[in-house]
C-alpha cells in the first residue's frame, strides 16, 4: 500500500482508506485472493482423504503424545 500511495502522491498522513487507494489505482488485493484460493484448494485436497478429514475438521491427533494419556 505504501508503494501505491507514493505512486499516487498521497501522503501517508492523509486519512484515505486503503480501499480508496486501491480504487484510485484500479488494483485489487492480490495477496488475499491468492491466500483464499490456496486455502480452498487445500481444503479440497484434505476432504478427498478420509483419514485426514477428521484431523482437519477436529484438529485432534490420537497417539502416545495426547494429553488424555499423560493426564
Secondary structure, DSSP 8 states (H G I E B T S, - for coil): -HHHHHHTT--TTS---HHHHHHHHT---HHHHHHHHHHHHHHHHHHT-HHHHHHHHH----STT-HHHH-
